[in-house]
């Protein structure tokens, strides 16, 4: 029976989903988490390894002669040495598209919090400020309406386009930049622009491009200075696309007005990350993808990917 090892299953399934469909495909061992030092030993003899963020580098892969397939429990696969896998004939599949709706929804959770400060106002009410108020209502922060504002989207793939759909429902104007300028003629409120134009014109910038050598550090001090002082930055993509130190400086010096960040350059964050002391900065723990419905889709696609590999017709292969 085929040996299948899941190295870090807890993030995908902390107990609210089922592994039953995977268990039907082989002899499955599921670890909640795996320290680097234990990876090779736990994978010994396995034909299939599933991993989310536990790395499989060249040194580890060289110790796994039985390995035939790696299933990434995510879309990003930078934790896998795909070149070595290709040399060794190991198929690597990822899971694209499972979290489009969840991530797009989360973008607006961050943006609306920056515009309306819902949690801070709720906290003020529970602290008794409304009870003590001489007026029928109060607000401690500016309240911003999205209608008529311009949303700049960096990376206009599936998620970026879904964000544009939601922004359109808020009566926002959309500008975007991406690797390919696809036909968006059905959008009356849309315009392709250069990155410089996007940063200069947008009232909010939302990042949806992949992490590549070209995009690493894309949002840096120079590009932040191109943004409006009233603008917000939203990042639900990959942390290293934004320079944390430069963003903290921009926030603390009123170069931009606020940021909603679901990803950081180092995760979990190290003590002393400059964004922890930045003004008007919301940080969430890389959870835009993690709605239960999205994780259920991810689980289904992981199993489907493995079934396709077993049938000799692998899909979503990232190291062809």
Steps between C-alpha positions, in 0.01 A plus 500: 500500500636843403649691794371857526637751752343836588768715662295792633132420483377715787487828307275351231299287738508595870215255557203644312560309174540130416805311370283201400534552124878506531505192722332303221804551275770336709666453837476855634694652790402854596720726708363829628846658466847378410828661612761522228725249675224234487392539137721233342427241768126551484499481119720191480343243270218731392399517136281804566565797727252781558625827643376851556795702631743226609793528256629225277844616390777324310664360814172344612398378155833319463403287801166392350564252215143364514332838455296530179252779569477816709162661550512860622211583731495855367549702183854624569772238459821692573570265794568220249823470300309434180813487284642211703159331492497522122848345481386214721170448320293610798170659398401813695139621491347804668143618561410814304175687524352351815500822702398764248175598670643484851803715419299759309254522790789547742639787294182694571496399865836675531407795280167561673666485841745768388212711365259461791698373804213274597686312773639816660158662506347184646768495769423863581131416544578211734734731693201726568584790273160495328320482833690809613451686172297822500418438132290224342811357328874554476797392293862503606647454154417627151235291325578441133260397223638279223263615223687709245842403636761330282630154582837407354557126458855371454462161333176442313462125503205306640511658845572849372202480266273377780613796711409725208153344485440581867646848464260564213210419732633776726495738201878529494716570196755230417853539367735206469843385395600145421727274296231458234246762405197282439183632341296680766268683262199375696605722790385859446689616810837342407831621356840336451783723627870484575615429855602863549161623381323251728694609808444868423126476427363234736317576824567141603755254362439125527781254420420175317816415309719195566830524685777496240848653486338792316227560759704443817525838673279660234327716761800686634579851618519643149169352387321584824595866446310489169172425681251756623538598867133400539548156340479155658712194419352148520718188474342153504753357253856433620682685776838558331333702224486780760805631684377500861744768617416734213127456555531572873693818419237605247219449751677673788592797282156544337631407155193274472195487726474135600565137419321168534751216494423127514855390412846598622851454368571252783222271627441461787635851554816564693499719810559859411334498159472873430137469388398411856561860601377662178203737495166385359626154407278192520686167504327162482677159520489387133136390516344645184507149347371316806118518492366151563334489159830586330689238699239239408555582132873477554463154656284383210753623242793343688328162482402556137861589413625181662236288326609647167863416576409143594309471172813607310356837395633752755342845507598839645863399452742785577828336394431373148 
